[in-house]
Amino acid sequence: MSPVLTIAERRQGAADILSLKGRMDATTSPEAEAHLTHLLDGGSRIIIVDLADLEYISSAGLRVLLAALKRLKQSGGELRLASLQPEIRKVFEIAGFHRLFPLYPGVAEALLPSGTPR
């Protein structure tokens, strides 16, 4: 079985929402990176990555998210992560990334201007 990552993009208010489904690993991360780069090059200031349907993330996937976070911070923007499943949250905690990214229970909370990450 080959790794598959399905990516859906939509805009809601001032935020671009990127929904990831499947596996984000060395094989599929370049596709996610291309979507994020497209949004960043288009001037997006708030990107919400919906991880509700992400089953697996490798170090390659983490690097893609970290690079997007750094680029957004440089331009005064924000990268918000929403709906992390327990397995994905554990990977973020082990890597210490839960301290770098604002994590939200769902997309609705991430959309709130004064939303408090959890």
MIPAPA-586763 format. One record per residue (C-alpha): x, y, z. Coordinates in steps of 0.5 Angstrom, whole numbers, plus 2048, in hexadecimal, padded with zeros to 3 digits. Example, Ala and Ser with C-alpha at 12.3 -4.5 7.8 and 13.67 -1.06 7.14 Angstrom:
BEGIN
8197F7810 81B7FE80E 
//
This chain:
BEGIN
800800800 8038077FE 80380D803 7FD811801 7FC818803 7F581C801 7F5824802 7EF828801 7F0830802 7EB835803 7EA83C806 7E683E80B 7E684680D 7ED84880E 7F084180F 7F283B80A 7F183480C 7F582F80A 7F282880B 7F682280B 7F481B80B 7F881480B 80081480C 80581A80C 80B81780B 812817807 80E815800 80881A801 80A820805 80D8237FF 8058247FD 803827803 80982C803 80782E7FC 8008307FE 803834804 808837800 8038397FB 7FF83C801 805840803 8078427FC 7FF8457FC 800849802 7FC845807 7FD84780E 7F9842812 7FA83B810 7F6836814 7F882E813 7F282A814 7F5823817 7EF81F818 7F081A813 7F781A813 7F9813815 801813815 806819815 80E817814 81481C816 81381E80F 80C820810 80E824816 813828812 80E82A80D 80A82D812 810830816 812834810 80B83680E 80B839816 81283C815 81084080F 809842811 80C845818 811849814 80B84C810 80784D816 803848815 800841818 80083A817 7FB83781C 7FA82F81C 7F382C81E 7F082681F 7F6821821 7F481A822 7F8817828 7FD813824 7FF81A821 7FF81E827 80381982A 80881A824 808821825 80982182D 80F81C82C 812821827 81182782B 80D82A826 80782B82A 80B83182D 80C834826 805833823 7FE836826 7FA830826 7F3830826 7ED82B827 7EA82C821 7EA83181B 7E483581E 7E8837824 7EE83881F 7EA83D81B 7E9841821 7ED848821 7EE847829 7EE840829 7F283C82E 7F683782C 7F6830830 
//
